[in-house]
């Protein structure tokens, strides 16, 4: 009877095409993403920032005046989430938002001196996380990992299920 139950379970899995948790690459990506998020969160917290706030300040420092919609895309958050992030950064005096000199309906966002100071403090620690992560791989392994992640991204962003 035990053998029959095992065979029935194996047939059921084949018919349903089920995959175990460990077989699912997505579960491994999710675990690593959560671990990276936790490390980055611990890195930027002493500067009084969250990871999304740090990301927004980082992009704004590189591209002052970028639109909120583009900033949301660059930070991989929804426009609604970015609105909240910007509101909190502005309330904390870390960014300033002013109308564009020529296009009054366009709001330009820039880090304040306090925002740059918080970014610099957070970035030193966040860069440490990135450097420790990079040090775990040879240059060849890192290039292979980037190529594999690019393939994962391509596979997921072109999945026919997104069109249904």
DOMISE-966985 format. One record per residue (C-alpha): residue number from 1; x, y, z. Coordinates in steps of 0.25 Angstrom, whole numbers. Layout:
<site NUM <X Y Z>>
...
***
This chain:
<site 1 <0 0 0>>
<site 2 <11 10 3>>
<site 3 <18 7 -11>>
<site 4 <4 10 -17>>
<site 5 <2 23 -10>>
<site 6 <16 27 -14>>
<site 7 <13 23 -29>>
<site 8 <0 30 -28>>
<site 9 <6 43 -23>>
<site 10 <17 43 -34>>
<site 11 <7 41 -45>>
<site 12 <-1 52 -39>>
<site 13 <11 61 -39>>
<site 14 <14 58 -54>>
<site 15 <0 59 -58>>
<site 16 <-1 73 -51>>
<site 17 <13 76 -55>>
<site 18 <15 81 -41>>
<site 19 <29 86 -36>>
<site 20 <34 85 -22>>
<site 21 <38 97 -15>>
<site 22 <53 95 -16>>
<site 23 <51 92 -31>>
<site 24 <44 106 -33>>
<site 25 <55 116 -37>>
<site 26 <46 127 -33>>
<site 27 <46 123 -18>>
<site 28 <61 124 -18>>
<site 29 <61 138 -25>>
<site 30 <51 142 -15>>
<site 31 <59 137 -3>>
<site 32 <72 144 -8>>
<site 33 <64 157 -11>>
<site 34 <59 157 3>>
<site 35 <73 155 8>>
<site 36 <78 166 0>>
<site 37 <67 176 4>>
<site 38 <70 172 19>>
<site 39 <85 175 17>>
<site 40 <82 188 10>>
<site 41 <72 192 20>>
<site 42 <82 190 31>>
<site 43 <92 198 23>>
<site 44 <84 211 21>>
<site 45 <76 211 34>>
<site 46 <87 219 42>>
<site 47 <85 230 32>>
<site 48 <70 230 35>>
<site 49 <66 225 22>>
<site 50 <58 213 16>>
<site 51 <63 206 4>>
<site 52 <53 212 -5>>
<site 53 <57 226 0>>
<site 54 <72 223 -2>>
<site 55 <69 218 -16>>
<site 56 <61 231 -19>>
<site 57 <72 240 -14>>
<site 58 <82 232 -21>>
<site 59 <75 234 -34>>
<site 60 <72 248 -31>>
<site 61 <87 251 -28>>
<site 62 <91 245 -42>>
<site 63 <79 252 -49>>
<site 64 <74 264 -42>>
<site 65 <61 269 -47>>
<site 66 <56 256 -52>>
<site 67 <41 254 -53>>
<site 68 <34 246 -42>>
<site 69 <29 236 -53>>
<site 70 <43 233 -58>>
<site 71 <48 233 -44>>
<site 72 <38 222 -40>>
<site 73 <42 214 -52>>
<site 74 <57 215 -49>>
<site 75 <54 211 -34>>
<site 76 <44 200 -39>>
<site 77 <33 205 -31>>
<site 78 <19 209 -35>>
<site 79 <16 224 -37>>
<site 80 <7 224 -25>>
<site 81 <18 218 -16>>
<site 82 <28 229 -21>>
<site 83 <18 240 -18>>
<site 84 <19 235 -3>>
<site 85 <34 233 -3>>
<site 86 <36 247 -9>>
<site 87 <25 253 1>>
<site 88 <33 247 13>>
<site 89 <47 251 8>>
<site 90 <41 265 6>>
<site 91 <35 265 20>>
<site 92 <49 261 25>>
<site 93 <56 273 18>>
<site 94 <64 263 9>>
<site 95 <58 268 -4>>
<site 96 <52 280 -10>>
<site 97 <42 281 -21>>
<site 98 <40 293 -29>>
<site 99 <33 296 -42>>
<site 100 <41 296 -55>>
<site 101 <45 310 -59>>
<site 102 <38 308 -73>>
<site 103 <28 297 -71>>
<site 104 <20 301 -58>>
<site 105 <12 288 -58>>
<site 106 <26 280 -57>>
<site 107 <31 279 -43>>
<site 108 <46 277 -42>>
<site 109 <52 269 -30>>
<site 110 <66 271 -25>>
<site 111 <73 266 -12>>
<site 112 <76 277 -2>>
<site 113 <89 278 5>>
<site 114 <83 270 17>>
<site 115 <78 259 6>>
<site 116 <92 258 0>>
<site 117 <98 257 14>>
<site 118 <88 245 17>>
<site 119 <91 239 4>>
<site 120 <106 240 6>>
<site 121 <105 233 19>>
<site 122 <95 222 14>>
<site 123 <103 220 2>>
<site 124 <116 217 9>>
<site 125 <109 205 16>>
<site 126 <101 201 4>>
<site 127 <113 201 -5>>
<site 128 <120 192 6>>
<site 129 <108 182 4>>
<site 130 <110 182 -11>>
<site 131 <125 181 -10>>
<site 132 <124 169 -1>>
<site 133 <114 162 -10>>
<site 134 <123 165 -22>>
<site 135 <135 159 -14>>
<site 136 <128 146 -13>>
<site 137 <130 143 -28>>
<site 138 <141 143 -38>>
<site 139 <140 154 -49>>
<site 140 <136 142 -59>>
<site 141 <126 137 -49>>
<site 142 <120 151 -47>>
<site 143 <119 153 -62>>
<site 144 <112 139 -64>>
<site 145 <103 143 -52>>
<site 146 <99 156 -59>>
<site 147 <97 149 -72>>
<site 148 <88 138 -66>>
<site 149 <80 149 -58>>
<site 150 <78 156 -72>>
<site 151 <73 143 -78>>
<site 152 <63 141 -66>>
<site 153 <58 156 -68>>
<site 154 <57 154 -83>>
<site 155 <49 141 -80>>
<site 156 <40 147 -70>>
<site 157 <37 160 -77>>
<site 158 <34 153 -90>>
<site 159 <25 142 -84>>
<site 160 <12 140 -92>>
<site 161 <4 140 -78>>
<site 162 <7 155 -77>>
<site 163 <-1 157 -90>>
<site 164 <-14 149 -85>>
***
